[in-house]
Amino acid sequence: MRGCFSYVISIAAIALLICLVCWIFATDFLIFDILLTLGLIALHVVVALVIIVIVIWVIKEFFG
């Protein structure tokens, strides 16, 4: 019974995802521009965090 319910939930989730994608293309929603902007912001944050980790690692190696 649990496997059948999981299958039904999976089919419903896939159907919802397909409807959402079709709605995005049909209405020319600017989700792609929003995602691109958020991706660029996230890229800046990730690069800053990586630089901070590298600096901390270098300081730890020299003085640790």
DSSP file (Angstrom, degrees, kcal/mol; ACC not computed):
  #  RESIDUE AA STRUCTURE BP1 BP2  ACC     N-H-->O    O-->H-N    N-H-->O    O-->H-N    TCO  KAPPA ALPHA  PHI   PSI    X-CA   Y-CA   Z-CA
    1    1 A M     >        0   0    0      0, 0.0     4,-2.1     0, 0.0     5,-0.2   0.000 360.0 360.0 360.0 -39.8    0.0    0.0    0.0
    2    2 A R  H  >  +     0   0    0      1,-0.2     4,-2.2     2,-0.2     5,-0.2   0.892 360.0  51.5 -65.9 -38.8    2.8    2.4    0.8
    3    3 A G  H  > S+     0   0    0      1,-0.2     4,-2.0     2,-0.2    -1,-0.2   0.883 109.3  50.6 -64.0 -38.8    4.5    1.8   -2.5
    4    4 A C  H  > S+     0   0    0      2,-0.2     4,-2.2     1,-0.2    -2,-0.2   0.904 110.6  48.7 -65.8 -42.1    1.3    2.6   -4.4
    5    5 A F  H  X S+     0   0    0     -4,-2.1     4,-2.4     1,-0.2    -2,-0.2   0.896 110.4  51.1 -65.7 -40.0    0.7    5.8   -2.4
    6    6 A S  H  X S+     0   0    0     -4,-2.2     4,-2.3     1,-0.2    -1,-0.2   0.890 109.1  51.7 -63.4 -39.1    4.3    6.9   -3.1
    7    7 A Y  H  X S+     0   0    0     -4,-2.0     4,-2.4     2,-0.2    -2,-0.2   0.913 110.0  48.5 -63.3 -43.7    3.7    6.2   -6.9
    8    8 A V  H  X S+     0   0    0     -4,-2.2     4,-2.3     2,-0.2    -2,-0.2   0.906 111.7  49.5 -64.2 -42.3    0.6    8.3   -6.9
    9    9 A I  H  X S+     0   0    0     -4,-2.4     4,-2.4     2,-0.2    -1,-0.2   0.904 110.8  50.7 -63.5 -41.2    2.4   11.2   -5.1
   10   10 A S  H  X S+     0   0    0     -4,-2.3     4,-2.4     2,-0.2    -2,-0.2   0.921 110.6  48.0 -63.0 -44.5    5.2   11.0   -7.6
   11   11 A I  H  X S+     0   0    0     -4,-2.4     4,-2.4     1,-0.2    -1,-0.2   0.901 112.1  50.1 -63.3 -40.8    2.9   11.1  -10.6
   12   12 A A  H  X S+     0   0    0     -4,-2.3     4,-2.3     2,-0.2    -2,-0.2   0.897 110.8  49.4 -65.3 -39.9    1.0   14.1   -9.0
   13   13 A A  H  X S+     0   0    0     -4,-2.4     4,-2.3     2,-0.2    -2,-0.2   0.907 111.8  48.1 -66.1 -41.5    4.3   15.9   -8.4
   14   14 A I  H  X S+     0   0    0     -4,-2.4     4,-2.4     2,-0.2    -2,-0.2   0.906 111.7  50.3 -65.1 -41.3    5.5   15.3  -12.0
   15   15 A A  H  X S+     0   0    0     -4,-2.4     4,-2.3     2,-0.2    -2,-0.2   0.901 110.9  49.1 -63.2 -40.9    2.1   16.5  -13.4
   16   16 A L  H  X S+     0   0    0     -4,-2.3     4,-2.3     2,-0.2    -2,-0.2   0.899 110.8  50.3 -65.0 -40.6    2.3   19.7  -11.2
   17   17 A L  H  X S+     0   0    0     -4,-2.3     4,-2.4     2,-0.2    -2,-0.2   0.910 110.3  49.3 -64.4 -42.4    5.8   20.3  -12.5
   18   18 A I  H  X S+     0   0    0     -4,-2.4     4,-2.5     2,-0.2    -2,-0.2   0.917 111.5  49.4 -62.9 -43.6    4.8   19.9  -16.1
   19   19 A C  H  X S+     0   0    0     -4,-2.3     4,-2.3     2,-0.2    -2,-0.2   0.902 110.9  50.4 -61.9 -41.0    1.9   22.3  -15.6
   20   20 A L  H  X S+     0   0    0     -4,-2.3     4,-2.2     2,-0.2    -2,-0.2   0.921 111.3  47.3 -64.0 -44.7    4.2   24.8  -13.9
   21   21 A V  H  X S+     0   0    0     -4,-2.4     4,-2.2     1,-0.2    -2,-0.2   0.916 112.7  49.4 -64.3 -43.0    6.7   24.7  -16.8
   22   22 A C  H  X S+     0   0    0     -4,-2.5     4,-2.5     1,-0.2    -1,-0.2   0.894 110.2  51.1 -62.6 -39.6    3.9   25.0  -19.4
   23   23 A W  H  X S+     0   0    0     -4,-2.3     4,-2.1     2,-0.2     6,-0.3   0.893 108.0  52.9 -64.3 -39.8    2.5   28.0  -17.5
   24   24 A I  H  X>S+     0   0    0     -4,-2.2     5,-1.5     1,-0.2     4,-0.7   0.933 114.6  40.9 -61.4 -45.9    5.9   29.6  -17.5
   25   25 A F  H  <5S+     0   0    0     -4,-2.2     3,-0.3     1,-0.2    -2,-0.2   0.864 114.9  51.7 -71.5 -34.6    6.3   29.3  -21.3
   26   26 A A  H  <5S+     0   0    0     -4,-2.5    -1,-0.2     1,-0.2    -2,-0.2   0.844 117.9  35.8 -71.4 -33.4    2.7   30.2  -22.0
   27   27 A T  H  <5S-     0   0    0     -4,-2.1    -1,-0.2    -5,-0.2    -2,-0.2   0.422 101.2-125.4-101.2   1.1    2.7   33.4  -20.0
   28   28 A D  T  <5 -     0   0    0     -4,-0.7    -3,-0.2    -3,-0.3    -4,-0.1   0.890  40.7-172.6  53.3  41.0    6.3   34.5  -20.7
   29   29 A F    > < -     0   0    0     -5,-1.5     3,-0.6    -6,-0.3     2,-0.3  -0.379  28.7-127.2 -65.2 143.5    6.8   34.7  -17.0
   30   30 A L  T 3> S+     0   0    0      1,-0.2     4,-2.1     2,-0.1     5,-0.2  -0.013  71.2 122.6 -87.0  32.9   10.2   36.2  -16.1
   31   31 A I  H 3> S+     0   0    0     -2,-0.3     4,-2.9     1,-0.2    -1,-0.2   0.843  71.5  56.4 -62.7 -32.7   11.2   33.4  -13.9
   32   32 A F  H <> S+     0   0    0     -3,-0.6     4,-2.3     2,-0.2    -1,-0.2   0.892 107.4  47.3 -69.0 -38.4   14.3   32.8  -15.9
   33   33 A D  H  > S+     0   0    0      2,-0.2     4,-2.4     1,-0.2    -1,-0.2   0.902 113.6  49.0 -66.0 -40.3   15.5   36.3  -15.5
   34   34 A I  H  X S+     0   0    0     -4,-2.1     4,-2.7     2,-0.2    -2,-0.2   0.926 112.5  47.4 -64.7 -44.5   14.8   36.1  -11.7
   35   35 A L  H  X S+     0   0    0     -4,-2.9     4,-2.5     2,-0.2    -2,-0.2   0.888 111.1  51.7 -65.1 -38.5   16.6   32.7  -11.5
   36   36 A L  H  X S+     0   0    0     -4,-2.3     4,-2.2     2,-0.2    -1,-0.2   0.926 111.5  47.0 -63.2 -44.0   19.6   34.2  -13.5
   37   37 A T  H  X S+     0   0    0     -4,-2.4     4,-2.2     2,-0.2    -2,-0.2   0.927 113.6  47.3 -63.2 -45.6   19.8   37.2  -11.1
   38   38 A L  H  X S+     0   0    0     -4,-2.7     4,-2.7     1,-0.2    -1,-0.2   0.876 110.7  53.4 -64.1 -36.0   19.6   35.0   -8.0
   39   39 A G  H  X S+     0   0    0     -4,-2.5     4,-2.3     2,-0.2    -1,-0.2   0.900 108.7  48.4 -64.6 -40.8   22.2   32.7   -9.5
   40   40 A L  H  X S+     0   0    0     -4,-2.2     4,-1.9     2,-0.2    -2,-0.2   0.895 112.3  48.8 -66.9 -39.2   24.6   35.6  -10.1
   41   41 A I  H  X S+     0   0    0     -4,-2.2     4,-2.1     2,-0.2    -2,-0.2   0.929 112.1  49.0 -63.7 -44.4   24.0   36.8   -6.5
   42   42 A A  H  X S+     0   0    0     -4,-2.7     4,-2.8     1,-0.2    -2,-0.2   0.873 107.5  55.6 -63.3 -36.8   24.6   33.3   -5.2
   43   43 A L  H  X S+     0   0    0     -4,-2.3     4,-2.5     2,-0.2    -1,-0.2   0.908 107.3  48.9 -62.5 -41.9   27.8   33.0   -7.3
   44   44 A H  H  X S+     0   0    0     -4,-1.9     4,-2.3     2,-0.2    -2,-0.2   0.915 112.8  48.1 -62.7 -42.6   29.2   36.2   -5.7
   45   45 A V  H  X S+     0   0    0     -4,-2.1     4,-2.4     2,-0.2    -2,-0.2   0.919 112.4  48.2 -64.6 -44.0   28.3   34.8   -2.2
   46   46 A V  H  X S+     0   0    0     -4,-2.8     4,-2.5     2,-0.2    -2,-0.2   0.911 111.3  50.0 -65.1 -42.4   29.9   31.5   -2.9
   47   47 A V  H  X S+     0   0    0     -4,-2.5     4,-2.3     1,-0.2    -1,-0.2   0.917 111.2  49.6 -62.4 -42.5   33.1   33.0   -4.3
   48   48 A A  H  X S+     0   0    0     -4,-2.3     4,-2.3     1,-0.2    -2,-0.2   0.916 111.7  48.4 -62.3 -42.9   33.4   35.3   -1.3
   49   49 A L  H  X S+     0   0    0     -4,-2.4     4,-2.4     2,-0.2    -2,-0.2   0.896 110.7  50.9 -65.1 -39.6   32.9   32.3    1.1
   50   50 A V  H  X S+     0   0    0     -4,-2.5     4,-2.4     2,-0.2    -2,-0.2   0.914 110.3  49.5 -64.0 -42.2   35.6   30.3   -0.8
   51   51 A I  H  X S+     0   0    0     -4,-2.3     4,-2.5     2,-0.2    -2,-0.2   0.913 110.8  50.1 -62.7 -42.5   38.0   33.2   -0.6
   52   52 A I  H  X S+     0   0    0     -4,-2.3     4,-2.5     1,-0.2    -2,-0.2   0.919 111.1  48.9 -61.9 -43.8   37.4   33.5    3.1
   53   53 A V  H  X S+     0   0    0     -4,-2.4     4,-2.4     2,-0.2    -2,-0.2   0.901 111.6  49.4 -63.7 -40.8   37.9   29.7    3.6
   54   54 A I  H  X S+     0   0    0     -4,-2.4     4,-2.6     2,-0.2    -2,-0.2   0.918 111.3  49.1 -64.7 -43.3   41.2   29.9    1.6
   55   55 A V  H  X S+     0   0    0     -4,-2.5     4,-2.5     2,-0.2    -2,-0.2   0.926 112.6  47.5 -62.4 -44.6   42.5   32.8    3.6
   56   56 A I  H  X S+     0   0    0     -4,-2.5     4,-2.4     1,-0.2    -1,-0.2   0.899 112.2  50.3 -63.3 -40.0   41.6   31.1    6.9
   57   57 A W  H  X S+     0   0    0     -4,-2.4     4,-2.3     2,-0.2    -2,-0.2   0.906 110.9  48.3 -64.9 -41.9   43.3   27.9    5.7
   58   58 A V  H  X S+     0   0    0     -4,-2.6     4,-2.3     2,-0.2     5,-0.2   0.922 112.4  48.5 -64.7 -44.1   46.5   29.8    4.7
   59   59 A I  H  X S+     0   0    0     -4,-2.5     4,-2.6     1,-0.2     5,-0.3   0.911 111.7  50.2 -61.7 -42.2   46.6   31.6    8.0
   60   60 A K  H  X S+     0   0    0     -4,-2.4     4,-1.7     1,-0.2    -1,-0.2   0.892 110.8  49.5 -63.9 -39.8   46.2   28.3    9.8
   61   61 A E  H  < S+     0   0    0     -4,-2.3    -2,-0.2     2,-0.2    -1,-0.2   0.890 116.6  41.0 -67.3 -39.3   48.9   26.7    7.8
   62   62 A F  H  < S+     0   0    0     -4,-2.3    -2,-0.2     1,-0.2    -1,-0.2   0.893 131.6  22.2 -76.8 -40.2   51.4   29.5    8.4
   63   63 A F  H  <        0   0    0     -4,-2.6    -2,-0.2    -5,-0.2    -3,-0.2   0.405 360.0 360.0-110.1   0.9   50.7   30.2   12.1
   64   64 A G     <        0   0    0     -4,-1.7    -1,-0.1    -5,-0.3    -3,-0.1   0.454 360.0 360.0 -94.6 360.0   49.1   26.9   13.3
